[in-house]
Amino acid sequence: MFSNLENLSKKQLFKYGILFDLLGMIPLLNFIWAPLSVLLMTKLYKGNVGKIGGMVSFIEEVVPGLNFFPSFTLTWIYVFILKKGEPVNQFI
């Protein structure tokens, strides 16, 4: 079902991340979205980044008041900017 999410470009990952973060901000979807966000995070980002991102995303969705936290976008920033040490203005 989600197999086509594993080989996305940097730009596609960013777009999907923003979409998934926006979906996560809908309060009525929290308990449905929480486990789904874990699955998506682990598909989009392999290894420890995906596992930790999935845990953070799950906690963000089930704890009331944390819907504003853009976990997918922040994971993208970590993977493609902070971890590689590239300048931020390159992506703006």
Contacts in CASP RR format, 6 or more apart in sequence:
PFRMAT RR
TARGET T0000
AUTHOR 0000-0000-0000
METHOD contacts of the structure
MODEL  1
MFSNLENLSKKQLFKYGILFDLLGMIPLLNFIWAPLSVLLMTKLYKGNVG
KIGGMVSFIEEVVPGLNFFPSFTLTWIYVFILKKGEPVNQFI
2 39 0 8 1.000
2 40 0 8 1.000
2 43 0 8 1.000
5 16 0 8 1.000
5 40 0 8 1.000
5 43 0 8 1.000
5 44 0 8 1.000
6 43 0 8 1.000
6 44 0 8 1.000
8 16 0 8 1.000
8 44 0 8 1.000
10 80 0 8 1.000
13 44 0 8 1.000
13 76 0 8 1.000
13 80 0 8 1.000
14 73 0 8 1.000
14 76 0 8 1.000
16 44 0 8 1.000
16 72 0 8 1.000
17 44 0 8 1.000
17 72 0 8 1.000
17 73 0 8 1.000
17 76 0 8 1.000
18 70 0 8 1.000
18 72 0 8 1.000
18 73 0 8 1.000
20 37 0 8 1.000
20 40 0 8 1.000
20 72 0 8 1.000
21 70 0 8 1.000
21 71 0 8 1.000
21 72 0 8 1.000
21 73 0 8 1.000
23 29 0 8 1.000
23 33 0 8 1.000
24 30 0 8 1.000
24 33 0 8 1.000
24 37 0 8 1.000
24 61 0 8 1.000
24 67 0 8 1.000
25 67 0 8 1.000
25 68 0 8 1.000
26 33 0 8 1.000
27 67 0 8 1.000
30 61 0 8 1.000
30 62 0 8 1.000
30 67 0 8 1.000
31 61 0 8 1.000
31 62 0 8 1.000
33 61 0 8 1.000
34 57 0 8 1.000
34 58 0 8 1.000
34 61 0 8 1.000
34 62 0 8 1.000
35 58 0 8 1.000
37 54 0 8 1.000
37 57 0 8 1.000
37 58 0 8 1.000
37 61 0 8 1.000
37 71 0 8 1.000
37 72 0 8 1.000
38 54 0 8 1.000
38 55 0 8 1.000
38 57 0 8 1.000
38 58 0 8 1.000
40 72 0 8 1.000
41 50 0 8 1.000
41 53 0 8 1.000
41 54 0 8 1.000
41 57 0 8 1.000
41 71 0 8 1.000
41 72 0 8 1.000
41 75 0 8 1.000
42 50 0 8 1.000
42 51 0 8 1.000
42 54 0 8 1.000
44 50 0 8 1.000
44 72 0 8 1.000
44 75 0 8 1.000
45 53 0 8 1.000
45 75 0 8 1.000
45 79 0 8 1.000
49 75 0 8 1.000
49 78 0 8 1.000
49 79 0 8 1.000
50 75 0 8 1.000
53 71 0 8 1.000
53 75 0 8 1.000
54 71 0 8 1.000
56 71 0 8 1.000
56 75 0 8 1.000
57 71 0 8 1.000
57 72 0 8 1.000
59 66 0 8 1.000
60 66 0 8 1.000
60 67 0 8 1.000
60 69 0 8 1.000
60 71 0 8 1.000
61 67 0 8 1.000
80 86 0 8 1.000
80 91 0 8 1.000
81 88 0 8 1.000
81 91 0 8 1.000
END
